[in-house]
Amino acid sequence: MLDLEVVPERSLGNEQWEFTLGMPLAQAVAILQKHCRIIKNVQVLYSEQSPLSHDLILNLTQDGIKLLFDAFNQRLKVIEVYDLTKVKLKYCGVHFNSQAIAPTIEQIDQSFGATHPGEYPLPSLIGRTVSDCQAAVYNSAEQLFHLNFRGLSFSFQLDSWTETPKYEPNFAHGLASLQIPHGATVKRMYIYNGNSLQDTKAPLMPPSCFLGNVYAENVDVLRDGTGPSGLRLRLLTAGCGLGILADAKMRVFERCVYFGDSCQDVLSTLGSPHKVFYKSEDKMKIHSPSPHKQVPSKCNDYFFNYFTLGVDILFDANTHKVKKFVLHTNYPGHYNFNIYHRCEFKIPLVIKRDSADSQTETCTTYSKWDSIQDLLGHPVEKPVVLHRSSSPNNTNPFGSTFCFGLQRMIFEHRPEETVCPSRMAEGGSGRGARNDCKS
């Protein structure tokens, strides 16, 4: 049984690991993988048809804990403990829930004390005066009593009691009174940012989660007269320097990478990649109209993989210059899900009208494929069907994806979804751009 420390509006964890609000999804998964012998039976829950309409959830079924991640920025938004019998909990080093200590209303009151009144009616709890009681809400329809602190809420189920709690809407000074039975125990606990669970949002990534890495706040695709020319990245990192205070500071800076840049240019601009991947073969070369397509190459093109930026950069094996950028949207259900952080990109699209000058629209990480086709027109040729698997004997449970080439760019999307889960850009003509969509 896990023994965890509760820090309101911040985290849930122990001395070995900690789930912190604002933590990226990949870091939470890394914790679960590292401690897989202790934390078992983890479920990943998401909406396959509409992944942006529901939170992404990691459900620790053995420990009764849910980690809710924002569907857009994929940072930890809410920590929910839905079964307190499967875990030990303590606050400031003192247990308020364990096999020997039941999380009753009296125990919560003793461990956490009083808090400021909230926007909701306040009950008079267990003989205490109205001015001393905690901010609380009583849902008569579900017979749930919610006790709210800043960044922390407890839910008590009252339907097991023989008598319905006595509720007086106008008790004193415009406040309400609710008599809670002795011994009522906590059914659920929530840790979140701010004063309201309903209005909470995932906070910015805390400095403790950077771990020496650089993250991309957003990525803009640069264009020239012929098409995409490079990337402008707005980067975030934890401040470095002497002393503890220096590590708590955030640094924001911009870097640009262009087609034709050498690998030395990219290294000096973005730093060392997390991994270098050499392409063993070019399976998409068969789609090229060039007569030299059957000539085997003596060298292999290679990628710089920047996982925390959500970006791959492909270099030509002969010239060692940038020839393609890959921008990953990290949608659940994609083959590369959780390998890369989501790249928050913006791509200007030039729209040519028959009776007017060309206009510029913006494609983002959350644009749907149908809307992109409405702007750029439906592709004339059929898409390239992309099959991915880790080895010839393994199958991909997520199925194939389609790759379309438009305006020197490649858009990859899953056939059962309208959202594009991956975005690729490459120099050269529109036909040439389509030749190397397999990474």
Secondary structure by P-SEA (a helix, b strand, c coil): cbbbbbbcccccccccccccccccaaaaaaaaaaacccccbbbbbbbcccccccccccccccccbbbbcccccccccbbbbcccccbbbbccccccccccccccaaaaaaaccccccccccccccccccccccccccccccccbbbbbcccbbbbbbcccccccccccccccccbbbbbbcccccccbbbbbccccccccccccccccccccbbbbcbbbbbbcccccccccccccccccccccccccbbbbbbbbbcccccaaaaaaacccccccccccccccccccccccccccccbbbbbbccccccbbbbbbcccccccbbbbbcccccccccccccccbbbbbbbbbbccccbbbbbbcccccaaaaaaacccccbbbbbbbbbccccccccccbbbbbbcccbbbbbbcccccccbbbbbccccccccccccc
